[in-house]
Amino acid sequence: MKKMRKLKKFYFFLVFVVASWSLVVVGVSLFAEEKILFFPWNQSMGSDFDSDRLEVLRLSLFLLGGYFGLINVAFPEAQFSSGHFLASIMTSLTLVGTIKLLLVDRFPNDAIFIMAFALLGMVIILGSRPSVRRYFID
């Protein structure tokens, strides 16, 4: 029994370290001059737009992993609905995409994607409330 407690503490410590590292990678990648998180794949079109969009996707997934990792450490009994998970995805895409587009001075060109993510996130958040879900049940 005592060995299981030590194993659980080690698990929470490991999750905390990985989640914290993930959040640090997101912060450094967004605000540093050079990209710190990239994969050496050939881009399909070879333009900067493709690589920036892929970077936003990667950073938002790292942000999402860090968020859920820290929530798991802080509140081990927490349960998430699919609506909360989808809203978290849309929120991280909106947050990282907005910051990235503002930093590269290309906000008006790709702003429609950010607005779509924000709108979908709001619809999911409002649609997953218990009062709205009961409306569709007999």
C-alpha positions as MATLAB code, in Angstrom:
seq = 'MKKMRKLKKFYFFLVFVVASWSLVVVGVSLFAEEKILFFPWNQSMGSDFDSDRLEVLRLSLFLLGGYFGLINVAFPEAQFSSGHFLASIMTSLTLVGTIKLLLVDRFPNDAIFIMAFALLGMVIILGSRPSVRRYFID';
ca = [
       0.000    0.000    0.000;
       2.826    2.394    0.855;
       4.507    1.596   -2.455;
       1.360    2.627   -4.320;
       1.335    6.020   -2.589;
       4.941    6.612   -3.594;
       4.122    5.569   -7.146;
       1.141    7.925   -7.219;
       3.243   10.819   -5.911;
       5.876   10.062   -8.541;
       3.153   10.005  -11.209;
       1.789   13.395  -10.128;
       5.310   14.830  -10.003;
       6.042   13.521  -13.497;
       2.770   14.905  -14.876;
       3.475   18.254  -13.211;
       6.971   18.454  -14.729;
       5.764   17.533  -18.224;
       2.798   19.930  -18.043;
       4.984   22.774  -16.795;
       7.547   22.081  -19.519;
       4.767   22.148  -22.087;
       3.561   25.567  -20.904;
       7.126   26.924  -20.907;
       7.626   25.679  -24.477;
       4.437   27.468  -25.557;
       5.468   30.727  -23.897;
       9.013   30.676  -25.237;
       7.889   29.653  -28.731;
       5.340   32.447  -28.944;
       7.538   35.273  -27.719;
      11.025   34.243  -28.909;
      12.599   35.391  -32.151;
      13.406   31.868  -33.292;
      11.014   28.956  -33.389;
      11.754   26.514  -30.628;
       9.142   23.918  -31.505;
       9.107   22.838  -35.119;
       9.236   19.685  -37.147;
      11.534   19.578  -40.181;
       8.814   18.662  -42.639;
       8.693   20.102  -46.131;
       5.782   22.466  -46.321;
       3.126   21.641  -48.894;
       2.989   25.136  -50.394;
       6.267   26.503  -49.144;
       4.712   29.716  -47.831;
       4.947   31.276  -44.393;
       1.202   30.940  -43.877;
       1.366   27.148  -43.805;
       4.192   27.018  -41.278;
       2.536   29.617  -39.042;
      -0.753   27.738  -39.047;
       1.012   24.477  -38.220;
       2.906   26.233  -35.432;
      -0.358   27.564  -33.983;
      -1.807   24.059  -34.069;
       1.241   22.536  -32.376;
       1.437   25.237  -29.711;
      -2.276   25.032  -28.946;
      -1.992   21.257  -28.495;
       0.964   21.759  -26.137;
      -1.041   24.392  -24.249;
      -3.980   22.005  -24.016;
      -1.741   19.199  -22.737;
      -0.222   21.493  -20.124;
      -3.651   22.702  -19.026;
      -5.124   19.242  -18.580;
      -1.914   17.989  -16.962;
      -1.962   20.707  -14.317;
      -5.690   20.208  -13.740;
      -5.006   16.485  -13.253;
      -2.326   17.252  -10.656;
      -4.312   19.941   -8.847;
      -7.695   18.173   -8.924;
      -7.203   14.401   -9.415;
     -10.917   13.654   -9.042;
     -11.996   16.181  -11.690;
     -14.093   14.847  -14.536;
     -14.525   16.574  -17.865;
     -17.387   16.443  -20.289;
     -16.871   16.324  -24.022;
     -18.203   19.879  -24.232;
     -15.527   21.107  -21.820;
     -12.834   19.325  -23.822;
     -14.036   20.814  -27.126;
     -14.347   24.272  -25.593;
     -10.788   23.939  -24.267;
      -9.544   23.057  -27.762;
     -11.305   26.064  -29.286;
     -10.069   28.352  -26.505;
      -6.451   27.271  -26.923;
      -6.636   27.663  -30.709;
      -8.168   31.117  -30.315;
      -5.664   32.260  -27.694;
      -2.522   30.984  -29.420;
      -3.744   31.995  -32.881;
      -4.539   35.532  -31.790;
      -1.185   35.999  -30.080;
       0.740   34.509  -33.006;
      -1.073   36.566  -35.644;
      -0.658   39.770  -33.663;
       3.074   39.140  -33.243;
       3.678   38.547  -36.964;
       1.526   41.527  -38.033;
      -0.762   39.420  -40.172;
      -3.915   39.634  -38.101;
      -6.369   40.918  -40.754;
      -5.449   38.148  -43.225;
      -6.229   35.172  -40.980;
      -8.659   36.813  -38.562;
     -11.597   34.830  -40.010;
     -10.097   31.607  -38.631;
      -9.697   33.123  -35.170;
     -13.253   34.433  -35.192;
     -14.553   31.018  -36.291;
     -12.685   29.257  -33.454;
     -13.962   31.811  -30.929;
     -17.533   31.515  -32.207;
     -17.455   27.703  -32.131;
     -16.004   27.797  -28.619;
     -18.785   30.086  -27.398;
     -21.464   27.910  -29.007;
     -20.004   24.793  -27.376;
     -19.730   26.477  -23.969;
     -23.285   27.821  -24.118;
     -24.653   24.579  -25.550;
     -23.098   22.370  -22.891;
     -24.818   24.052  -19.948;
     -27.147   21.698  -18.036;
     -30.205   23.896  -18.618;
     -29.703   23.733  -22.382;
     -29.058   19.976  -22.372;
     -32.284   19.353  -20.421;
     -34.195   21.279  -23.082;
     -33.575   18.497  -25.608;
     -34.492   15.642  -23.257;
     -38.123   14.572  -23.125;
];
